[in-house]
Amino acid sequence: MRGVRGAVLLAAVCGSIVVASLHVITAQSSVPDITGSWLRQGFTVGVRPTGQPSPTPPPPAPPPPLKPSYLKEWQDRVQAIREADAKGQPLANNAVACLPDGMPGMMTAVFPMEILQSRGQITIIEEAYTQVRRILMDRPQKSLDDIEPGFYGHSVGRWQGDTLIVDTIGVKESVRYQNVPHSKDMRISERMRLVAPDTLWNEITIDDPTVFEKPWTFTFAYQRMKDYTLLEYICEDNREYSDAQGRQQIRITPPSR
Amino acid sequence: MARRTGLWSVALLIAMVAPALAHHSFAVYDHTRTVTLSGTVTRFQWTNPHGFIEMDVTQSDGTVKHYSVELTSINMMQRVGWRSNMIKAGDKVRVVMAPLLSGDPVGLGLEVVLADGKTMSLPVPAIGSFKRTDTQE
């Protein structure tokens, strides 16, 4: 009798495992396919997106809802940049030093972007400066103390139905998007979803109670570029440099090699 | 290869109202006039973040003046049809460039007539903001 009960129990357990496995396989195969090359809608230079047409893009980002003292710092910087440009003596920025945008700037995708879905990870490569970020899937986010701050931070993600939800922390304070200041505690949330077969929207929310009155949310739209392979981009010879006053200067003589 | 800069420049002008990609500034270049240079290439530098055409231009008094013409990212150039083998040292080219405000012999290349007579544009963002006067220099 025990033997039969044991066998029945074993069969039931095995059956449950098989059924559970089928559910997992089904769930994974229903995950949207966002693998491929993408280009920011509206930034097509000489290339046309080759997928199906895209709906009207989302509205541009609202100004950052900074707290008064941070807002002034930001506005002063933007004003200084405008005035320097008007004088023909622009201020140096990270691009002069061949530094990449980091997060969330790389997601502006003004050069094409590649998304690769693999087991346990989604990798996003931005052609400009050959930037790479890794989204670790279905894992808990680390504590900020366990992350070395960097250009891209530490990202974890999960699928919620048709939406990829990503959480990123650990972006260095010196890595600013649109010159907007932030603290070490800045948190970037992304919700990525196919709004049309070949159109991906990324709703980005920047959360940082130290500097913001409320979260800053804006959406980027990307169009699929079928049959486009990303090119490399090495910031090899800038010829620009930052002088002692922080102004952009150009080196006139070409490199010797 | 048809020039497509005209169409794309409008889209870019609109899109670039809020600059998104951190980029060194083109504010150092004159937006009110362009100069045309006819000369011989000494070097075609195919690099990011931007390429360069180095060229020697013989002046009316017979002396040779060297110019450096800044181009856009070679990635953007490739996307509008440029290849690194289109220009080489020794080629006689004609370049339209927006000169540096400082007066140094450097400019932002807007258009190049290659040695074989083909005209190629540079996919400069907001190219419509540069006024074309094309004064022969």
Interface residues (C-beta under 8 A of the other chain):
Chain A: R40 G42 F43 T44 V45 G46 V47 P60 A61 A84 D85 A86 G88 Q89 P90 L91 A92 N93 N94 A95 V96 C98 D101 G105 T108 V110 F111 E127 A128 Q178 L231 Y233 I234 C235 E236 D237 N238 R239 E240 Q248 I250 I252 P254 P255
Chain B: R4 W8 A11 L12 I14 A15 A18 A20 L21 A22 H23 H24 S25 A27 V28 R43 Q45 T47 N48 P49 F52 E54 S68 E70 S73 N75 M76 Q78 R79 V80 G81 L100 L101 D104 P105 V106 P123 P125
